[in-house]
Amino acid sequence: MRVIFIGAGRGSRLMPTTENEPKCFARVKDKRILDWNIEAFAANGIDDICFIGGYLIDTVREQYPHFTYRHNDDWPNNNILASLMYAEDLMSEPFICCYSDTLYSANLIAGLLESDHDITLSVDTGWAARYAERTEHPADDAEKVTTENGAITRVHREIENSEAWGEYTGVAKFSVAGADYLKKHYTRCRAEFAGKPFREAAVFEKSYFIHLLQEMIEHKVEMRHTDTSNEYIEIDTQQDFEYAQTNWNH
């Protein structure tokens, strides 16, 4: 099993913390976000890591020479989806992809690994409590999901809070078949929408990963979910950073 970290962006909302270091280098309780995540995977026997970098990628290379790297050299002009697909050549075997600005426990990863479905998203069902005082990143910006009989029926920021089963944690597992679905639909959408609006994005190149996931759901691609609660924290703003210092205990 390979891990693909998506970490090309600058993380401007976490300034000044990200002024001279990549966002994943921000320290929570004296440990980098990236190191917390490496340990979560290592606890589950996974150490094959690809890092998709852009902003200050050489800083990451210097500190983690054992990673495989893919360079998103156009990171100021694209977004998470385009960034992930810089590692498309590594998707011929099962993989887990994840955002590099989130904290999650080894138990969250263990639960995801237990799924034998082609595409499985990790979902935080305790998300609402964390958003209660999250004024700089309100709930209407959360990547929420709805579900039915174990399958994800929608992944979208505009889902009403009361209708959401939980929040997508940014961690997802793909089998070989699941990766094929991902690559097929990315190729189709890029051919149709390159340089044009795509779903909520002004142009396809600025799409978020969840935009393609929702597109795939609407094309009858099944996605399942594994659930966690209070084992995940997104760090997008200084407010989140301070919250993590107090509340992260994994």
C-alpha positions in Angstrom: 0.0 0.0 0.0 1.3 3.4 -1.0 0.5 6.8 0.6 0.2 9.9 -1.6 0.4 13.2 0.3 -1.0 16.2 -1.5 1.1 19.1 -0.2 1.8 21.6 -3.0 0.0 24.6 -1.8 1.3 27.5 0.3 -1.3 27.5 3.0 -1.8 31.3 2.9 -4.5 31.2 5.6 -1.9 29.8 8.0 0.5 32.7 7.6 2.9 33.7 9.1 3.5 30.1 10.1 3.9 29.1 6.5 6.1 32.0 5.5 9.4 30.1 5.5 8.3 26.5 5.8 5.7 24.2 4.0 2.4 24.0 5.8 2.9 20.4 6.8 6.0 21.5 8.8 3.8 23.4 11.2 4.4 21.9 14.7 1.6 20.6 16.9 2.8 19.8 20.3 6.4 20.0 19.1 5.9 17.6 16.2 5.4 18.4 12.6 2.0 17.7 11.1 3.7 15.6 8.5 5.5 13.5 11.2 2.3 12.9 13.1 0.9 11.5 9.8 4.0 9.4 9.0 3.7 7.8 12.4 -0.1 7.1 11.9 0.8 5.2 8.7 3.9 3.5 10.1 1.8 2.1 13.0 -0.2 0.3 10.3 2.9 -1.0 8.5 2.9 1.6 5.7 6.1 3.4 4.8 5.9 3.7 1.0 5.3 7.5 0.7 5.0 9.8 -2.3 4.9 13.5 -1.6 3.4 15.9 -4.2 5.1 19.2 -3.5 5.2 22.6 -5.0 5.7 25.5 -2.5 9.1 25.0 -0.9 9.3 21.4 -2.2 13.1 21.4 -1.8 12.7 22.0 1.9 10.7 18.8 2.2 13.2 16.9 -0.1 16.1 17.8 2.2 14.3 16.6 5.4 12.7 13.5 3.9 15.0 12.1 1.2 13.5 8.6 1.4 10.1 9.8 0.0 9.2 9.5 -3.7 8.4 12.9 -5.1 6.2 14.4 -7.7 6.6 18.2 -8.4 3.5 20.3 -9.1 5.5 23.1 -10.7 2.3 25.0 -11.6 0.9 25.0 -8.0 0.0 28.7 -7.9 -2.4 28.1 -10.9 -4.1 24.9 -10.0 -5.6 23.1 -7.0 -5.9 19.9 -5.1 -7.3 17.7 -7.8 -4.7 18.7 -10.4 -2.0 18.3 -7.8 -3.0 14.7 -6.9 -2.9 13.7 -10.6 0.8 14.6 -10.8 1.2 11.1 -9.2 -1.1 9.4 -11.7 1.8 7.2 -12.8 1.9 5.7 -9.3 -1.7 4.6 -9.2 -1.3 1.2 -10.7 -1.4 -0.4 -7.2 -3.6 0.3 -4.2 -3.0 3.6 -2.5 -4.2 6.0 0.1 -4.3 9.7 -0.7 -4.5 12.4 1.9 -4.2 16.1 2.4 -1.0 17.2 4.2 -2.5 19.8 6.4 -4.6 17.4 8.6 -4.0 15.4 11.7 -5.5 11.9 12.0 -4.9 8.9 14.3 -3.4 5.5 13.5 -6.8 4.1 14.4 -8.4 6.2 11.6 -6.0 4.6 9.1 -6.6 1.1 10.6 -10.3 1.5 10.0 -9.8 2.6 6.5 -7.5 -0.4 5.7 -10.2 -2.8 6.9 -12.5 -1.7 4.0 -12.3 -4.1 1.0 -14.2 -1.8 -1.3 -12.7 -0.1 -4.4 -13.1 3.4 -3.1 -13.5 4.3 0.6 -13.5 7.7 2.2 -12.7 8.3 5.8 -15.5 10.4 7.4 -15.5 12.2 10.8 -19.0 11.8 12.3 -18.0 14.1 15.3 -17.3 17.0 13.0 -20.0 19.4 14.2 -18.5 19.8 17.7 -15.2 20.9 16.3 -16.9 23.5 14.1 -18.8 25.1 17.0 -16.2 27.8 17.6 -14.4 27.5 14.2 -15.3 31.0 13.0 -12.4 31.4 10.5 -13.4 28.2 8.7 -17.2 27.9 9.2 -19.2 24.7 8.6 -20.4 25.9 5.2 -16.8 25.4 4.1 -16.7 21.8 5.4 -16.4 18.9 2.9 -19.6 17.2 4.1 -21.0 13.9 3.1 -24.4 12.2 3.0 -24.7 8.4 3.1 -27.1 5.6 2.6 -26.6 1.9 3.5 -22.9 2.3 3.8 -22.4 4.2 0.5 -21.7 7.9 0.1 -24.5 9.6 -1.8 -23.0 13.1 -1.9 -19.9 15.0 -1.0 -20.3 18.7 -1.1 -19.8 21.9 0.9 -23.4 23.0 0.4 -24.9 20.0 2.2 -27.0 21.3 5.1 -25.4 20.6 8.4 -28.5 18.8 9.7 -28.4 16.5 6.6 -24.7 15.6 6.8 -23.5 12.2 8.1 -20.1 13.7 8.7 -17.1 15.5 7.2 -14.7 13.9 4.7 -11.3 13.9 6.4 -9.3 14.2 3.2 -8.1 10.6 3.6 -9.3 8.0 1.0 -8.3 4.5 -0.1 -8.3 3.2 -3.6 -7.9 -0.3 -4.9 -6.5 -0.9 -8.4 -10.0 -0.8 -9.8 -10.9 2.3 -7.8 -7.8 4.0 -9.1 -8.8 3.1 -12.6 -12.2 4.8 -12.1 -10.4 7.9 -10.7 -8.1 8.1 -13.7 -10.8 7.4 -16.2 -13.1 10.2 -14.9 -10.3 12.7 -14.5 -9.2 12.1 -18.1 -12.8 12.5 -19.3 -13.4 15.7 -17.3 -10.1 17.3 -18.2 -10.8 16.7 -21.9 -14.2 18.2 -21.6 -13.6 21.1 -19.2 -10.0 22.1 -19.4 -9.9 25.9 -19.2 -13.7 26.0 -18.5 -15.8 26.1 -15.4 -16.2 22.7 -13.7 -18.8 22.2 -11.1 -18.2 25.0 -8.5 -14.7 25.7 -9.7 -14.1 28.8 -12.0 -12.0 26.6 -14.2 -11.2 22.8 -14.2 -7.6 23.4 -13.2 -8.8 25.0 -9.9 -11.0 22.1 -9.0 -11.0 20.5 -5.6 -10.7 16.7 -5.2 -14.3 16.5 -3.9 -15.5 18.0 -7.2 -14.3 14.9 -9.1 -15.6 12.6 -6.4 -19.1 14.0 -6.7 -18.8 13.8 -10.5 -17.9 10.1 -10.1 -20.8 9.5 -7.7 -23.2 11.0 -10.2 -21.8 8.6 -12.8 -22.7 5.6 -10.6 -19.2 5.0 -9.2 -19.7 3.5 -5.7 -17.9 5.0 -2.8 -18.1 3.6 0.7 -17.1 5.2 4.0 -15.4 4.3 7.3 -16.2 6.5 10.3 -14.2 8.1 13.1 -15.0 10.7 15.7 -12.5 13.1 17.4 -9.5 11.4 15.6 -9.1 14.1 13.0 -8.3 17.8 12.9 -7.9 20.0 9.8 -5.4 22.8 10.2 -6.4 25.5 7.7 -6.1 28.7 9.8 -4.3 30.0 12.8 -7.4 29.4 14.8 -7.3 25.7 13.8 -3.6 25.6 14.7 -4.3 26.9 18.2 -7.2 24.4 18.6 -4.9 21.5 17.6 -2.3 22.5 20.2 -4.9 22.1 22.9 -7.1 19.3 21.6 -4.9 16.9 19.7 -4.0 13.8 21.9 -3.3 11.0 19.5 
